[in-house]
């Protein structure tokens, strides 16, 4: 695989990400007010992850997608590792599909009880569950550093 490069998306490039999602994750709807990080191979967009502001204090990792033809090659892991240096902090949550719990756990997300979630996050989690989504609430827990 060629060299991967990563960057925080310039909002002017949002249409490129919208096209990417249309191809690889059609239900996702990226918005200008989100923090969006991208991965590129040879200048071509190959993966995206978005962070949505929830209330005034929290971020929700949402809409992570890797190009269909490049999945299972570690690109998603590399993108999240990049994000650990720039955006992943204690106040970041995600709602992981059950089959992806281990993937997020490898990047220091810990499963949470819905009752322990901040009100704003719990409200959104309950809404998604009521829509029939089989998801798990998880919170980023920075690794212990000596």
C-alpha positions in Angstrom: 0.0 0.0 0.0 1.2 3.5 -0.8 1.9 6.0 1.9 -1.1 7.3 3.9 -1.4 11.0 4.7 -3.9 12.6 7.1 -5.4 16.0 7.6 -8.2 17.9 9.1 -10.6 18.8 6.3 -10.7 22.4 5.1 -14.5 23.2 5.1 -14.2 24.3 1.4 -13.5 20.6 0.5 -16.8 19.4 2.1 -18.3 18.5 -1.3 -15.5 15.9 -1.8 -16.3 14.3 1.5 -20.0 14.3 0.7 -19.3 12.5 -2.6 -17.1 10.0 -0.7 -19.9 9.2 1.7 -22.5 8.9 -1.1 -20.3 6.1 -2.5 -19.2 4.3 0.7 -21.6 5.2 3.5 -24.8 6.7 1.9 -26.7 7.3 5.2 -24.0 9.7 6.5 -24.6 13.4 6.1 -21.4 15.4 6.8 -21.9 19.0 7.8 -19.8 22.1 7.8 -19.8 22.5 11.6 -18.2 19.1 12.2 -14.5 18.4 12.7 -13.6 16.1 9.8 -10.4 14.2 9.4 -9.4 12.4 6.2 -6.9 9.8 5.0 -5.4 9.9 1.5 -3.4 7.5 -0.5 -1.5 9.0 -3.5 -3.7 12.1 -3.1 -7.0 10.2 -3.3 -9.5 10.3 -0.4 -9.7 6.8 1.1 -11.1 7.3 4.6 -13.0 9.8 6.7 -14.1 10.3 10.3 -16.3 13.0 11.7 -16.7 14.5 15.1 -20.0 16.2 15.9 -20.3 18.8 18.6 -22.9 17.8 21.3 -23.8 20.6 23.6 -20.9 22.8 24.7 -18.6 20.2 26.1 -18.7 16.9 24.1 -17.8 15.4 20.8 -19.4 12.4 19.2 -17.3 10.4 16.8 -19.6 9.6 13.9 -19.7 8.4 10.3 -16.3 6.7 10.1 -15.9 5.2 6.7 -13.1 3.6 4.6 -13.4 3.1 0.9 -15.0 -0.3 0.3 -12.2 -1.7 -1.8 -9.6 -0.7 0.9 -11.3 -2.1 4.0 -9.5 -4.6 6.3 -6.1 -3.1 5.5 -5.6 -1.1 8.7 -6.5 2.3 7.2 -9.3 2.9 9.8 -6.9 2.0 12.6 -4.3 4.4 11.2 -6.8 7.2 10.9 -8.0 6.8 14.5 -4.4 6.7 15.7 -3.8 10.0 14.0 -6.9 11.4 15.6 -5.6 10.4 19.1 -2.9 13.0 18.7 -5.3 15.8 17.7 -8.9 15.3 18.8 -9.5 12.3 21.0 -9.8 13.4 24.6 -11.9 12.4 27.6 -14.9 14.3 26.3 -15.2 12.2 23.1 -17.9 9.6 22.8 -19.0 7.2 20.0 -21.9 4.9 19.5 -20.3 1.8 18.1 -22.2 -0.9 16.2 -21.8 -4.1 18.2 -19.5 -5.8 15.7 -17.1 -2.8 15.9 -16.8 -2.7 19.7 -13.4 -4.3 19.7 -12.1 -2.0 16.9 -12.9 1.1 19.0 -11.7 -0.6 22.2 -8.3 -1.0 20.5 -8.3 2.8 20.3 -9.0 3.4 24.0 -12.8 3.7 23.8 -14.5 2.0 26.8 -18.1 0.8 26.9 -20.3 2.9 29.1 -23.6 2.3 30.8 -26.3 4.6 29.4 -27.0 5.8 32.9 -23.5 7.2 33.3 -23.5 9.2 30.1 -23.8 13.0 30.1 -27.4 14.0 29.6 -26.9 15.4 26.1 -25.1 12.2 25.0 -27.6 9.9 26.6 -30.5 11.8 25.0 -29.0 11.2 21.6 -28.2 7.6 22.4 -31.8 6.9 23.5 -33.1 8.5 20.3 -30.9 6.3 18.1 -31.9 3.2 20.1 -35.5 4.1 19.6 -34.9 4.1 15.9 -33.8 0.5 16.1 -30.0 1.0 15.9 -28.0 -1.8 17.7 -25.3 0.4 19.1 -23.1 0.6 22.2 -22.2 3.9 24.0 -18.4 4.2 24.3 -16.2 7.0 25.7 -12.6 7.7 24.9 -10.3 7.0 27.9 -6.8 8.2 27.3 -4.2 5.6 28.0 -2.2 5.9 31.2 1.0 7.9 30.6 4.0 7.7 32.9 
